[in-house]
């Protein structure tokens, strides 16, 4: 059981970094986020899967940037002034998650997290840890490890 699940089970507070993909609000545990930055100039990767946007040199470290919008919804993320790159670490590798825009960091209690629905906007429920209600929107808390896992990387 990871620290998030322990925190949720024990009734602790959890911070969620939230962002938009298209017009849907998503979040990931802030402990998974290394940094958030503007989308830098990318170098294309020949023969990469369609969700790989390219690679970027981040202070001497090569980071693969994944178009999270494409990975989840099959819609390419438009590159605008608001487009951001969320750097996460997964299995010892740094990866960038390209999102439409950043929203906020929200805190939540375990009892406010609901089980994931069967799907949110056509995305399979197994890719979520749960959902929370914020203002008038639902925030789908993504299971980033599952999204990045080999069996869910490309849903062709």
N, C-alpha and C positions, 0 to 999 in steps of 0.2 A: 504494500500500500504506500503510495507516495505521500509527501508532506501535505499536499492539498487535501487529499482524502482524509488524512488524520485530522487536519484542522477542521474540516467540515464535520467529521464525525464527533469531534470533541466540542463542537459549538463555538469555535473560535471565529474571529473576523478574518476575512480574506480580501485582498485588494485585487481588483480586476482592471487591467489596462484595456480600454474599449476603443473601437475603431469601426469605421464603416467600410463595407464592401457593397457597391451599388448603393441602395438605400436601406440596407439591413445592418443593424448594429450587432457587432460581435465583441467578444472579449476573451482575453487569456490571462492566466495567473501572472501577476506582475513579477513573480519570482523567476519566470521563464524569460523575461525580457532583459536583454543586456543593455540595449540602447535603442533609441528611435532617432532616425535622421532623415534628411532629405534624400531623395533618390539621386544617387551620383551617376556619372556616366558609366554605362554598363558595357562590358565586352561580351559579344554574342558567343555562345558555345555551340559549335557545329554538332549536328545530330542529337542535340539535347531534346528531352521530352518537351511538348508544347507549353507546359506550365513553368519551365525554367526560362526566366527572362534574360539571364546572363550572369556574369560574375563581376564583382567589384573588389578593388583593393582597399581594404579598410585598415589603415595604419599598419601595412605590411602583411595583413592576413587576407587571404583570398576567401571571399564570401559568395556563395551561390545565392542568387536572388530568385525567389519563387513568386510568381504572380498568384497570390492567394485567391483573388477573385476568379481566375481561370480554374484553379485547382478545385474550388468549391462549387462554382456555378457554371463553368464553361464560358463565361463572359470575360473578355480581356479587360484588365484595369486600364483606364485611360490615364495617361501621364499628364498631370496638371500641377499647378503650384501647390496644391494640397496633398498630392500623392506622397506617401511616406514609406519608409523602409524600416520595419521592426526587426531588429537583430535578436535572434534567439539562439540558444545553444541546445543542440540535440545530439546525444551520443558522441560528445566530444568535438562536434563540428559546428561552426557558426553558420547560420543561414539567415538570409534576409527574407522577410515576408512583405511583399508589396501590397499596400492597401490604399483605398481611395482617400481616406482622411482619418486623422486621429480625433477622438472625441474627448475622453476624460479618464481619470482613474477613479473608480468607484469602490467603496467598501461595502461588504455585505456580510451578513450573519448566515450561519449554516441553515437556519430554519426559513430563510428567504429564498433558498436555492431549490428550484423544483426539478424533478427528473426531466431529462430531455424528451421532447415529443418524438413521434416517429419520424417526422421531418420538419424542417424549417425552410420555407422557400425552396423546396425540392431537394434539400441537402439531407442525407441520411442521418438519422438520430444518433447512430453509433459514433459520429464524429464530434459529439457534444458531451461535456461533463454535466451540463444542466442548463437551466435558464433562470434569469432573474428579471423582475419587473423594475424598470427605472423610468421615472416620470410616466410618459404614456407609451413607452417602448419596451419591448422584450429584448433582453441581451442574451444571445446564445453564447454560452461559455464553451469555447472550443477545446477539444482534447488535442493539443498540438502534436503530441507524440504519435497519436494514432493517424493524424492527417499526414504527417511526414513519413509514416511507416511504409515500407515497400508495398504492402498489399493494397494500400489506399492511395498511392501516389498518382496513379493515372486511372481514371474510371472509364476508359474507352471501351 
